[in-house]
């Protein structure tokens, strides 16, 4: 039996952990066919089948599960050892993968990412923006960025960017000749621009005032899935939209939009970067968190 290479074993662990050749190939930056050939070669070297494969699924054989159980801690220790060498050189290096929602990605790109890349040119930063909340461990990310209330309880959360506030906005032309809503229930008499969440569900507008909390599935004949589009539709007079304040701020300043129900729209905890509590924190992520905290103090 010829000895497999470290790359062979890392490829095996990636496929095993993600139970998908496609996901593992994307994370490793190789083609699916190349990864498949690597695994076939590894099985040939070991003279044992490691995976059960069908057109729809990938699962470990008994031998594959035994190998992963022994190999996982070894690869983890190796990552830590290599990370220690990176620290000895005095500068983090390697890959850093962060999954963020659109708001979080915008803030990071404006305030943190440029400085981080200047300080740590040997780090390859992969910042992916998507609306749905993903399992960052399963998808191979080092960290995620979401509203604090959406961060899984078993994660370490680092707040940044301050509180956020969702506001109800409309064009003056839409409100002209209509009674302004004074309570959330008054929205039932208006045309609202509804929002489709990444999960596919329609968002119920959430309001609170003096301890009273209300969630409404508002009426309306237009549903969108992007805050920028919601703001633009409201400015075009299509109805009332409910969006994070920073998305509407430019059009509010230009008086193309005005707010309604202000006293029902208090601030709430904002964004947080989060990462697994039980895993070793690689030096690029530690450096990114340190810089994030430094920039946040300067805001």
JOHUBEL-V16882 format. One record per pair of residues at least 12 apart in sequence whose C-alpha atoms are under 8 Angstrom apart, sorted by the first residue. I is the first residue (numbers start at 0). J is the second residue. Records with the same first field share a line. If there is no record, write none. Layout:
I = J / J
//
This chain:
0 = 44 / 45 / 46
1 = 44 / 45
2 = 44 / 45
3 = 41 / 44 / 45
7 = 37 / 38 / 41
8 = 41
9 = 74
10 = 23 / 34 / 37 / 38
11 = 38
12 = 67 / 70 / 71
15 = 58 / 59 / 67
16 = 137
17 = 137 / 138
18 = 56 / 57 / 58
19 = 56 / 57
20 = 34 / 35 / 57
22 = 138
26 = 139
47 = 62
48 = 60 / 62 / 63
49 = 61 / 62 / 63 / 64
50 = 63
79 = 279 / 281
82 = 281 / 282
85 = 282
86 = 282
90 = 119 / 121
91 = 119 / 121 / 122 / 282 / 283 / 286
92 = 119 / 120 / 121 / 122 / 123 / 282 / 283
93 = 121 / 122 / 123 / 283
94 = 122 / 123 / 124 / 125 / 283
95 = 122 / 123 / 124 / 125 / 140 / 141 / 283 / 284
96 = 124 / 125 / 126 / 127 / 139 / 140 / 141 / 142
97 = 124 / 125 / 126 / 127 / 140 / 141 / 142 / 143 / 144
98 = 126 / 127 / 128 / 129 / 135 / 140 / 142 / 143 / 144
99 = 126 / 127 / 128 / 129 / 130 / 143 / 144 / 145
100 = 128 / 129 / 130 / 131 / 144 / 145
101 = 128 / 129 / 130
103 = 144 / 145 / 270
104 = 126 / 127 / 128 / 144
106 = 160
110 = 294
111 = 290 / 291 / 294
115 = 287 / 290
122 = 283
130 = 196 / 197
131 = 196 / 197 / 198
132 = 145
136 = 275
141 = 274 / 284
142 = 272 / 273 / 274 / 275 / 284
143 = 272 / 273 / 274
144 = 270 / 271 / 272 / 273
145 = 270 / 271 / 272
146 = 268 / 269 / 270 / 271
147 = 268 / 269 / 270 / 271
148 = 268
150 = 271 / 273
153 = 275 / 276
154 = 273 / 274 / 275 / 276
155 = 273 / 274 / 275 / 276
156 = 271 / 272 / 273 / 274
157 = 271 / 272 / 273 / 288
158 = 269 / 270 / 271 / 272
159 = 269 / 270 / 271 / 272 / 291 / 292 / 295
160 = 269 / 270 / 295 / 298
161 = 268 / 269 / 270
162 = 266 / 267 / 268 / 269 / 270
163 = 243 / 244 / 266 / 267 / 268 / 269 / 270
164 = 243 / 244 / 264 / 265 / 266 / 267
165 = 241 / 242 / 243 / 244 / 264 / 265 / 266
166 = 241 / 242 / 243 / 244 / 258 / 259 / 260 / 261 / 264
167 = 239 / 240 / 241 / 242 / 258 / 259 / 260 / 261 / 264
168 = 230 / 233 / 239 / 240 / 241 / 242 / 247 / 256 / 257 / 258 / 259
169 = 233 / 234 / 236 / 238 / 239 / 240 / 256 / 257 / 258 / 259
170 = 233 / 234 / 235 / 236 / 238 / 239 / 255 / 256 / 257
171 = 236 / 255 / 256 / 257
172 = 236
173 = 236 / 237 / 238
179 = 259
180 = 259 / 260
181 = 259 / 260
182 = 260 / 263
183 = 206 / 213 / 215 / 260 / 263
184 = 215
186 = 217 / 218
187 = 217 / 218
189 = 218 / 219 / 238 / 239
190 = 218 / 219 / 220 / 237 / 238 / 239
191 = 217 / 218 / 219 / 220 / 221 / 237 / 238 / 239 / 240
192 = 219 / 220 / 221 / 222 / 223 / 229 / 232 / 233 / 237 / 238 / 239 / 240 / 241
193 = 217 / 218 / 219 / 221 / 222 / 223 / 240
194 = 222 / 223 / 224 / 225 / 229
195 = 222 / 223 / 224
196 = 224
197 = 224
201 = 216
202 = 216
203 = 215 / 216 / 217
204 = 216 / 217 / 241
206 = 263 / 264
207 = 263 / 264 / 265
208 = 262 / 263 / 264 / 265
226 = 242 / 243 / 246
227 = 246
229 = 241 / 242
230 = 242 / 246 / 247
233 = 256
234 = 250 / 255 / 256
//
